[in-house]
């Protein structure tokens, strides 16, 4: 399926595609985190017959309801393509573990061989967090490595 990306200076990026039923759909990703969902008119392709504005939290909920992003799908596919690769989502506790501490404080990579490759905090994501990244309660860390390494890293993260 072809997705057309159009940069809109000062606003954000608009993504459009045509469904299998010939409906043209669009998503405007605004610089402030809001998203506009658009269904274009069949008669006038430059006009929307329906538009809905979502804040960042509502967008995250809709992504979950629709089955996740292509990134999470691709990560899941990797687990099946790379023998021995383990991927785990670890939710940081209110207290204990590495909550209130940095990735570097835990020495995760050197102690386990596993890596924290992304962190989801509320409706935002932090890809490739560095050793100075400070964990907060409720953060969800994406940990990858060997099965044993990921299990050890999860124990370090949650305490």
C-alpha positions in Angstrom: 0.0 0.0 0.0 1.4 3.4 -1.0 1.4 6.1 1.7 1.9 9.6 0.4 3.8 11.9 2.8 3.4 15.7 2.4 5.4 18.1 4.6 3.3 21.1 5.6 5.7 23.8 6.8 4.7 25.3 10.2 2.0 22.6 10.6 3.4 19.1 10.4 3.2 16.2 8.0 0.1 14.8 6.2 0.0 11.1 5.4 -2.6 9.8 2.9 -3.5 6.5 1.4 -6.4 4.9 -0.5 -8.2 1.9 1.1 -9.2 -1.2 -0.7 -12.7 0.2 -0.9 -11.4 3.4 -2.7 -11.8 5.6 0.3 -9.0 8.2 0.6 -7.8 8.6 4.2 -5.4 11.1 5.7 -3.7 11.8 9.0 -2.2 15.2 9.7 0.5 14.8 12.4 0.8 18.3 13.9 4.0 19.6 15.4 2.2 20.0 18.8 1.3 16.3 19.0 -2.3 16.6 17.9 -3.5 14.4 15.0 -6.3 15.1 12.5 -8.0 12.1 10.9 -9.5 12.9 7.5 -11.8 11.1 5.1 -11.7 12.8 1.7 -14.8 13.4 -0.4 -15.3 11.0 -3.4 -16.6 13.9 -5.5 -14.0 16.5 -4.6 -10.6 14.9 -3.7 -9.4 18.2 -2.2 -12.3 18.3 0.3 -12.9 16.3 3.4 -16.2 14.7 4.1 -15.2 13.9 7.6 -12.4 15.2 9.9 -11.7 14.5 13.6 -9.0 16.1 15.8 -7.3 14.0 18.4 -4.9 15.0 21.2 -1.8 13.0 21.9 -3.4 10.7 24.5 -6.5 10.0 22.2 -4.1 9.2 19.3 -2.2 6.7 21.5 -5.5 5.0 22.5 -6.6 4.8 18.8 -3.2 3.2 17.8 -3.7 0.6 20.5 -7.3 -0.1 19.4 -6.1 -0.5 15.8 -3.4 -3.0 16.7 -0.2 -0.9 17.3 2.1 0.9 15.0 4.2 -0.5 12.2 7.2 -0.2 14.4 5.8 -2.5 17.1 4.6 -4.9 14.4 8.1 -4.9 12.9 9.7 -5.5 16.3 7.4 -8.4 16.8 8.3 -9.8 13.4 12.0 -9.6 14.3 11.5 -12.0 17.2 10.5 -14.6 14.7 13.3 -13.8 12.2 16.3 -13.7 14.6 16.8 -16.9 16.5 17.5 -16.4 20.2 16.3 -12.7 20.2 14.0 -11.8 23.1 12.0 -8.7 23.3 10.1 -7.6 26.4 8.1 -4.6 27.5 8.8 -3.8 31.1 6.7 -1.4 33.1 8.6 0.6 35.8 7.1 0.3 39.3 6.1 3.2 41.5 9.1 2.6 43.7 12.1 0.3 43.6 14.2 -1.2 40.8 15.6 1.6 38.7 12.7 4.0 39.1 14.2 7.4 39.8 17.6 6.2 38.6 19.2 6.2 35.2 19.9 3.4 32.7 23.6 3.9 33.4 23.0 3.5 37.2 21.7 0.1 36.5 24.6 -1.0 34.3 22.0 -3.0 32.3 24.0 -3.5 29.1 27.3 -4.5 30.9 25.5 -6.7 33.6 23.1 -8.5 31.3 24.1 -8.0 27.6 20.5 -6.8 27.0 19.7 -3.2 25.9 16.9 -0.8 26.6 16.2 0.3 23.0 13.2 2.6 23.7 11.0 3.9 26.5 7.3 4.9 26.3 6.3 7.6 28.7 2.7 8.4 28.5 1.9 9.3 24.9 5.5 10.0 23.9 8.3 7.6 23.1 12.1 7.9 23.5 13.9 5.8 21.0 17.5 4.9 21.8 17.7 6.4 25.3 21.2 7.0 26.6 22.8 6.0 29.9 21.7 9.4 31.4 18.0 8.6 30.8 16.1 8.8 34.1 13.3 6.3 34.6 10.0 7.5 36.0 7.1 5.4 37.5 4.9 3.9 34.8 7.6 4.2 32.0 7.5 1.2 29.7 11.0 0.1 28.7 11.5 -2.0 25.5 14.3 -4.4 26.3 16.0 -6.7 23.8 18.7 -9.2 23.9 19.1 -12.9 24.6 16.3 -14.6 26.6 18.5 -14.8 29.7 19.8 -11.2 29.3 16.3 -9.8 28.9 15.1 -11.7 32.0 18.0 -10.4 34.0 17.5 -6.8 32.7 13.8 -7.0 33.6 14.7 -8.0 37.2 17.1 -5.0 37.4 14.5 -2.6 36.1 11.7 -3.6 38.5 13.7 -4.7 41.5 
